Amino acid sequence: MTTAADVSAADVPTPPRIARGTGLDRAFEILCFSAATFLLTALGGIVISLAIGGWPAFEAFGFGFFTSSNWDPVQEIYGAAGAVTGTLVTATLALLFALPLAFGIAIFLVELCPPILRRTIGTAVELLAGIPSIVYGMWGLFVFAPWFAKHVQMPIMMSVEPGSFWEKITAGVPNGAGILSASIILAIMILPFIAATTRELLLTIPPQVRESAYGLGSTTFEVITKVSLPYIRTGAIGAVMLGLGRALGETMAVTFIIGNSHGFPTSIFASGSTIASTIANEFAEATDRLHSASLIALGLVLFVITFAVLALARLLIGRQVHA
């Protein structure tokens, strides 16, 4: 017999069960939001700090700070054009040198390398990417520069015709240090990074894609150029731009080998400087306010250049995705 108490108890709705871990989800969202907010705050703080610290230089020299290469701490005259030019030239040349070699290494490891050598060469490439930059700089100064001066720079300078265009772009002190030497060292530094990244991208291609191309009668060259490389095009652009970003901001290796001259580089063998090498060389000796402000302003310029490169990379990747 059912009592009234039993009926009343049956009519009471059962409260919904709370899934286990619901409270952790909310805490995880807050943690992730805090991390992203902290990153943006830190980035904004860096920009504001550089802008405030470099403002005395911008106020003193105006737009001439970007167009003049005169850097004279004695007379307190500072211009960033020489360092900016050296930064862009060395990074661009390094990318031009490293890009075909890096893609060639990656393609060889994935498509052509015998299996017995694939792991060994791949490990060697990854180890090269982990070598500290100061080691590259010391090797460049004590080993590469003397060899380069004796076997490359001197023969070229002696073989060109006096008064010709080639004499102008190869003029310089034959000591192995200069714009071209620094660019080669930078290329060696960013080459394993781009090669390792490109190799990982090629490994993501499904085997069926390559097998389909071979089944249609394509050669190895056609498969690589018309199937594999277009497949990883978006990721490869990102890898190249990240390598360029590292080349732009490299400090110690370039400081050792570039010659550290503040003027405009007049030839590929001439001494020069980059923004990072200038800051590394002079920040400890910058005792007056204007000198320190000029170095901080250089840091802001380097930040803007690097940000522009990464923004360009995002733009190119976005176009490839929507293409």
PLY file of the C-alpha trace (Angstrom):
ply
format ascii 1.0
element vertex 323
property float x
property float y
property float z
element edge 322
property int vertex1
property int vertex2
end_header
0.00 0.00 0.00
1.47 3.38 -1.04
1.33 6.06 1.55
1.08 9.81 1.05
4.63 10.19 2.29
5.90 7.89 -0.46
4.06 9.83 -3.15
5.44 13.13 -1.89
8.96 11.74 -1.89
8.59 10.51 -5.47
7.41 13.91 -6.67
10.54 15.69 -5.39
12.93 16.20 -8.36
16.42 14.71 -8.02
19.09 17.42 -8.00
21.43 17.24 -11.04
24.77 15.59 -10.45
27.78 17.84 -10.82
30.39 16.34 -13.08
33.71 15.60 -11.45
36.33 18.24 -12.26
33.91 21.07 -13.09
35.61 23.36 -10.59
39.00 22.52 -12.10
37.80 23.63 -15.55
37.03 27.10 -14.27
40.38 27.32 -12.49
42.13 26.13 -15.67
40.39 28.84 -17.74
41.45 31.49 -15.25
45.03 30.19 -15.29
45.25 30.23 -19.10
43.71 33.70 -19.29
46.20 34.94 -16.69
49.12 33.50 -18.67
47.97 35.20 -21.89
47.35 38.47 -20.07
50.77 38.31 -18.43
52.42 37.79 -21.82
50.67 40.79 -23.35
51.43 42.90 -20.29
55.10 41.95 -20.39
55.27 42.73 -24.12
53.64 46.09 -23.62
55.92 46.83 -20.69
59.00 46.11 -22.79
57.83 48.43 -25.55
56.94 51.22 -23.12
60.26 50.85 -21.27
62.26 51.01 -24.49
60.27 54.00 -25.73
60.75 55.91 -22.47
64.43 55.00 -22.22
65.16 55.94 -25.83
63.07 59.11 -25.90
66.02 61.44 -25.09
67.78 60.21 -28.23
64.69 60.66 -30.40
64.15 64.11 -28.89
67.77 65.18 -29.41
68.29 63.92 -32.97
64.78 63.57 -34.35
64.37 61.70 -37.60
68.10 62.18 -38.21
68.72 59.40 -35.74
67.49 56.96 -38.40
69.23 58.54 -41.40
72.69 59.35 -40.00
75.50 56.83 -39.58
77.65 59.19 -37.50
78.23 57.51 -34.13
80.60 59.60 -32.02
80.35 59.19 -28.23
83.02 61.87 -27.69
80.91 64.59 -29.33
77.65 62.92 -28.24
76.40 62.46 -31.80
74.57 59.23 -32.51
72.97 57.84 -35.66
71.43 54.41 -36.11
71.53 54.12 -39.91
74.83 52.23 -40.06
73.77 49.64 -37.48
70.32 49.22 -39.01
71.81 48.75 -42.48
74.33 46.22 -41.19
71.57 44.30 -39.43
69.38 44.08 -42.52
72.25 43.28 -44.90
73.80 40.52 -42.81
70.45 38.91 -42.02
69.34 39.00 -45.66
72.62 37.56 -46.95
72.58 34.88 -44.25
69.07 33.86 -45.29
70.06 33.73 -48.95
73.04 31.50 -48.11
71.24 29.23 -45.66
67.89 28.74 -47.38
68.90 26.50 -50.34
71.26 24.46 -48.16
68.68 23.99 -45.41
65.98 22.87 -47.84
68.49 20.60 -49.59
69.46 18.95 -46.29
65.83 18.46 -45.26
64.83 16.99 -48.63
67.85 14.68 -48.64
67.11 13.39 -45.15
63.45 12.66 -45.89
63.44 11.66 -49.56
66.89 10.48 -50.61
69.04 9.57 -47.60
69.78 5.86 -46.98
68.01 4.69 -43.80
71.30 3.75 -42.14
72.52 7.38 -42.32
69.22 9.19 -41.75
69.25 9.14 -37.95
72.96 10.02 -37.71
72.76 13.02 -40.02
69.49 14.18 -38.48
70.99 14.08 -34.98
74.03 16.01 -36.19
71.80 18.73 -37.63
69.90 19.03 -34.36
73.15 19.24 -32.39
74.37 22.07 -34.61
71.19 23.98 -33.78
71.99 23.71 -30.08
75.56 25.06 -30.17
75.83 28.40 -28.28
76.31 31.44 -30.46
79.50 32.48 -28.71
81.11 29.23 -29.86
80.27 30.12 -33.45
81.74 33.57 -32.86
85.02 32.25 -31.47
85.32 29.70 -34.25
84.61 32.43 -36.79
87.24 34.77 -35.35
90.08 32.33 -34.77
89.51 29.72 -37.50
87.19 30.94 -40.23
88.39 34.56 -40.53
92.10 33.74 -41.18
91.16 31.03 -43.66
88.64 33.31 -45.38
91.14 36.16 -45.66
93.85 33.92 -47.15
91.85 31.74 -49.51
88.88 33.91 -50.48
89.30 37.60 -49.72
92.90 38.09 -50.89
92.54 36.14 -54.19
89.35 38.03 -55.07
90.80 41.44 -54.24
93.93 40.73 -56.27
92.04 39.39 -59.31
89.57 42.23 -59.86
90.34 44.98 -62.33
91.41 48.29 -60.72
88.74 50.97 -60.93
85.99 48.52 -61.87
82.66 47.97 -60.15
83.92 44.70 -58.70
86.81 46.47 -57.04
84.38 48.78 -55.26
82.21 46.02 -53.84
85.21 43.88 -52.79
87.30 46.64 -51.21
88.32 46.36 -47.59
90.99 45.30 -45.14
91.97 41.68 -45.88
91.67 40.42 -42.31
88.69 38.10 -42.82
86.30 40.19 -40.72
83.44 42.08 -42.30
79.90 41.99 -43.60
80.28 38.87 -45.75
82.08 36.90 -43.04
79.41 37.76 -40.49
76.70 36.77 -42.97
78.32 33.38 -43.54
78.58 32.73 -39.79
74.93 33.71 -39.38
73.98 31.39 -42.24
75.75 28.50 -40.53
73.87 29.30 -37.33
70.36 29.45 -38.78
70.87 26.65 -41.31
70.33 23.72 -38.88
67.28 25.41 -37.38
65.57 25.82 -40.74
66.70 22.37 -41.91
65.43 20.59 -38.80
62.08 22.38 -38.94
61.65 21.70 -42.66
62.51 18.04 -42.15
59.80 17.69 -39.50
57.34 19.36 -41.86
58.22 16.93 -44.66
57.71 14.00 -42.31
54.11 15.12 -41.75
53.23 14.47 -45.40
51.10 11.29 -45.62
52.92 8.49 -47.52
49.85 8.09 -49.73
50.44 11.56 -51.20
53.93 10.68 -52.42
52.89 7.20 -53.54
50.06 8.65 -55.60
52.46 10.97 -57.39
54.92 8.15 -58.07
52.03 5.98 -59.27
51.19 8.61 -61.87
54.73 8.34 -63.24
56.30 11.39 -61.57
60.04 11.52 -61.04
61.63 12.18 -57.66
62.31 15.79 -58.64
58.70 16.29 -59.71
57.37 14.75 -56.49
59.57 17.04 -54.37
58.90 20.26 -56.28
55.24 19.76 -57.20
53.91 17.71 -54.29
56.07 17.78 -51.15
57.14 21.43 -51.08
53.69 22.84 -51.95
52.19 20.60 -49.25
54.37 22.17 -46.52
54.44 25.67 -48.02
52.68 27.37 -45.11
54.87 25.83 -42.41
58.04 26.40 -44.43
57.32 30.13 -44.63
57.02 30.23 -40.86
60.31 28.34 -40.43
62.14 30.69 -42.77
60.80 33.79 -41.05
61.73 32.47 -37.62
65.24 31.81 -38.90
65.37 35.36 -40.22
64.21 36.64 -36.85
67.07 34.84 -35.14
69.55 36.24 -37.64
68.29 39.78 -36.99
68.78 39.51 -33.24
72.01 37.52 -33.08
74.62 39.22 -30.91
77.84 37.50 -29.86
78.70 35.62 -33.04
78.28 38.77 -35.13
80.17 40.92 -32.61
83.24 38.70 -32.97
83.43 38.73 -36.75
81.75 41.81 -38.26
84.51 44.33 -37.50
82.34 46.74 -35.46
82.52 49.84 -37.64
79.59 52.25 -37.31
79.61 53.63 -40.84
77.63 52.43 -43.83
79.13 49.22 -45.27
80.61 50.19 -48.63
81.49 46.66 -49.82
80.91 43.03 -48.93
84.37 42.84 -47.31
84.04 46.11 -45.39
83.64 46.21 -41.62
80.24 47.04 -40.24
78.02 46.67 -37.22
74.56 45.50 -36.29
72.13 46.81 -33.71
72.77 43.87 -31.40
76.57 44.07 -31.70
76.54 47.83 -31.05
74.50 47.39 -27.87
76.70 44.53 -26.68
79.91 46.46 -27.30
78.95 49.79 -25.75
76.24 49.35 -23.15
78.69 48.70 -20.32
80.63 51.87 -21.23
77.60 54.13 -21.77
77.99 56.42 -18.79
76.24 59.56 -20.05
72.49 59.79 -20.43
72.37 60.44 -24.18
74.65 57.50 -24.97
72.51 55.12 -22.94
69.33 56.53 -24.47
70.72 56.01 -27.97
71.50 52.36 -27.24
68.03 51.81 -25.79
66.56 53.49 -28.86
68.51 51.00 -30.99
66.91 48.23 -28.98
63.48 49.64 -29.77
64.35 49.81 -33.47
65.45 46.16 -33.40
62.21 45.23 -31.66
60.19 46.99 -34.35
62.17 45.30 -37.17
61.72 41.85 -35.62
58.02 42.48 -35.02
57.62 43.59 -38.65
59.30 40.38 -39.88
57.01 38.21 -37.75
53.97 40.21 -38.87
55.00 39.70 -42.49
55.32 35.97 -41.80
51.80 35.87 -40.37
50.51 37.77 -43.40
52.15 35.37 -45.85
50.92 32.34 -43.91
47.40 33.76 -43.82
47.42 34.25 -47.58
48.63 30.69 -48.14
45.93 29.29 -45.88
43.14 31.16 -47.68
44.57 30.49 -51.14
0 1
1 2
2 3
3 4
4 5
5 6
6 7
7 8
8 9
9 10
10 11
11 12
12 13
13 14
14 15
15 16
16 17
17 18
18 19
19 20
20 21
21 22
22 23
23 24
24 25
25 26
26 27
27 28
28 29
29 30
30 31
31 32
32 33
33 34
34 35
35 36
36 37
37 38
38 39
39 40
40 41
41 42
42 43
43 44
44 45
45 46
46 47
47 48
48 49
49 50
50 51
51 52
52 53
53 54
54 55
55 56
56 57
57 58
58 59
59 60
60 61
61 62
62 63
63 64
64 65
65 66
66 67
67 68
68 69
69 70
70 71
71 72
72 73
73 74
74 75
75 76
76 77
77 78
78 79
79 80
80 81
81 82
82 83
83 84
84 85
85 86
86 87
87 88
88 89
89 90
90 91
91 92
92 93
93 94
94 95
95 96
96 97
97 98
98 99
99 100
100 101
101 102
102 103
103 104
104 105
105 106
106 107
107 108
108 109
109 110
110 111
111 112
112 113
113 114
114 115
115 116
116 117
117 118
118 119
119 120
120 121
121 122
122 123
123 124
124 125
125 126
126 127
127 128
128 129
129 130
130 131
131 132
132 133
133 134
134 135
135 136
136 137
137 138
138 139
139 140
140 141
141 142
142 143
143 144
144 145
145 146
146 147
147 148
148 149
149 150
150 151
151 152
152 153
153 154
154 155
155 156
156 157
157 158
158 159
159 160
160 161
161 162
162 163
163 164
164 165
165 166
166 167
167 168
168 169
169 170
170 171
171 172
172 173
173 174
174 175
175 176
176 177
177 178
178 179
179 180
180 181
181 182
182 183
183 184
184 185
185 186
186 187
187 188
188 189
189 190
190 191
191 192
192 193
193 194
194 195
195 196
196 197
197 198
198 199
199 200
200 201
201 202
202 203
203 204
204 205
205 206
206 207
207 208
208 209
209 210
210 211
211 212
212 213
213 214
214 215
215 216
216 217
217 218
218 219
219 220
220 221
221 222
222 223
223 224
224 225
225 226
226 227
227 228
228 229
229 230
230 231
231 232
232 233
233 234
234 235
235 236
236 237
237 238
238 239
239 240
240 241
241 242
242 243
243 244
244 245
245 246
246 247
247 248
248 249
249 250
250 251
251 252
252 253
253 254
254 255
255 256
256 257
257 258
258 259
259 260
260 261
261 262
262 263
263 264
264 265
265 266
266 267
267 268
268 269
269 270
270 271
271 272
272 273
273 274
274 275
275 276
276 277
277 278
278 279
279 280
280 281
281 282
282 283
283 284
284 285
285 286
286 287
287 288
288 289
289 290
290 291
291 292
292 293
293 294
294 295
295 296
296 297
297 298
298 299
299 300
300 301
301 302
302 303
303 304
304 305
305 306
306 307
307 308
308 309
309 310
310 311
311 312
312 313
313 314
314 315
315 316
316 317
317 318
318 319
319 320
320 321
321 322
